[in-house]
Amino acid sequence: MKKNWGQVGVKITVDSKSIGEIQQEYIRPRKYQALLFGQILSYLPDPFSFWHSSQKKDPGLNLSLYDNRNADKLLEEARQTVSVEERAKKYEEFQNLLINDVPAVFLYSPHYLYAVSNKIKGIEIDKVVMPSQRFSDVNKWYIETKRVKKENL
C-alpha cells in the first residue's frame, strides 16, 4: 500500500503498534491522519456505531469522523423500523451516501467458505460472519456409524 500511495504522490510513514497502543495513543484521542483498521458487523448489521456523527468522539467507533445529517437520519430510522425490507432500503440509501461521500476506503470484505465432508451430518451453518462461528453448532454434528457387536476373545 505504501508503494501504491507513493506512486500517486502520497508520503506514507508506516508505524506498527500493538492494539493497546493504537487504542490509547491514536484512536481514543482521534490523533491520526489515516488509519488502517477493520470492523466486523454481526449477521444482522447495525452500522450506527461506525458511521453516526454522534459516535465521532471516544468511546464511539466512527473512526473516519464521518458527519452527514442525511446518513444520521437513515441510520436512526433503520434502527427504529421493525420491517426487515424497510430496514434494508434505509441501509441501501445509507450505503449510497457512503459511496458518494467516500469517508473511508474499503479495502476488502472477507468471505468465509468451509468445505465439509459429506460424512459429517447435522451441520446447519447458513452464513458465517466471523470464522469462529463455523463451530457454533458443533454439538449437533455427527457421523453415521453402525453398531458392531464385539465377540469375546
FENBELGI-V905027 format. One record per residue. N is the residue number from 1. SS is DSSP state (~ for helix, > for strand, _ for the rest). Layout:
BEGIN
n->N ss->SS
n->N ss->SS
END
This chain:
BEGIN
n->1 ss->_
n->2 ss->~
n->3 ss->~
n->4 ss->~
n->5 ss->~
n->6 ss->~
n->7 ss->~
n->8 ss->_
n->9 ss->_
n->10 ss->_
n->11 ss->_
n->12 ss->_
n->13 ss->_
n->14 ss->_
n->15 ss->_
n->16 ss->_
n->17 ss->_
n->18 ss->_
n->19 ss->~
n->20 ss->~
n->21 ss->~
n->22 ss->~
n->23 ss->~
n->24 ss->~
n->25 ss->~
n->26 ss->~
n->27 ss->~
n->28 ss->_
n->29 ss->_
n->30 ss->_
n->31 ss->_
n->32 ss->_
n->33 ss->_
n->34 ss->_
n->35 ss->_
n->36 ss->_
n->37 ss->_
n->38 ss->_
n->39 ss->_
n->40 ss->_
n->41 ss->_
n->42 ss->_
n->43 ss->_
n->44 ss->_
n->45 ss->_
n->46 ss->_
n->47 ss->_
n->48 ss->~
n->49 ss->~
n->50 ss->~
n->51 ss->~
n->52 ss->_
n->53 ss->~
n->54 ss->~
n->55 ss->~
n->56 ss->_
n->57 ss->_
n->58 ss->_
n->59 ss->_
n->60 ss->_
n->61 ss->_
n->62 ss->_
n->63 ss->_
n->64 ss->_
n->65 ss->_
n->66 ss->_
n->67 ss->_
n->68 ss->_
n->69 ss->~
n->70 ss->~
n->71 ss->~
n->72 ss->~
n->73 ss->~
n->74 ss->~
n->75 ss->~
n->76 ss->~
n->77 ss->~
n->78 ss->~
n->79 ss->~
n->80 ss->~
n->81 ss->_
n->82 ss->_
n->83 ss->_
n->84 ss->~
n->85 ss->~
n->86 ss->~
n->87 ss->~
n->88 ss->~
n->89 ss->~
n->90 ss->~
n->91 ss->~
n->92 ss->~
n->93 ss->~
n->94 ss->~
n->95 ss->~
n->96 ss->~
n->97 ss->~
n->98 ss->~
n->99 ss->~
n->100 ss->~
n->101 ss->~
n->102 ss->_
n->103 ss->_
n->104 ss->_
n->105 ss->_
n->106 ss->_
n->107 ss->_
n->108 ss->_
n->109 ss->_
n->110 ss->_
n->111 ss->_
n->112 ss->_
n->113 ss->_
n->114 ss->_
n->115 ss->_
n->116 ss->_
n->117 ss->_
n->118 ss->_
n->119 ss->_
n->120 ss->>
n->121 ss->>
n->122 ss->_
n->123 ss->_
n->124 ss->_
n->125 ss->_
n->126 ss->_
n->127 ss->_
n->128 ss->_
n->129 ss->_
n->130 ss->_
n->131 ss->~
n->132 ss->~
n->133 ss->~
n->134 ss->~
n->135 ss->~
n->136 ss->_
n->137 ss->_
n->138 ss->~
n->139 ss->~
n->140 ss->~
n->141 ss->_
n->142 ss->>
n->143 ss->>
n->144 ss->_
n->145 ss->_
n->146 ss->_
n->147 ss->_
n->148 ss->_
n->149 ss->_
n->150 ss->_
n->151 ss->_
n->152 ss->_
n->153 ss->_
END
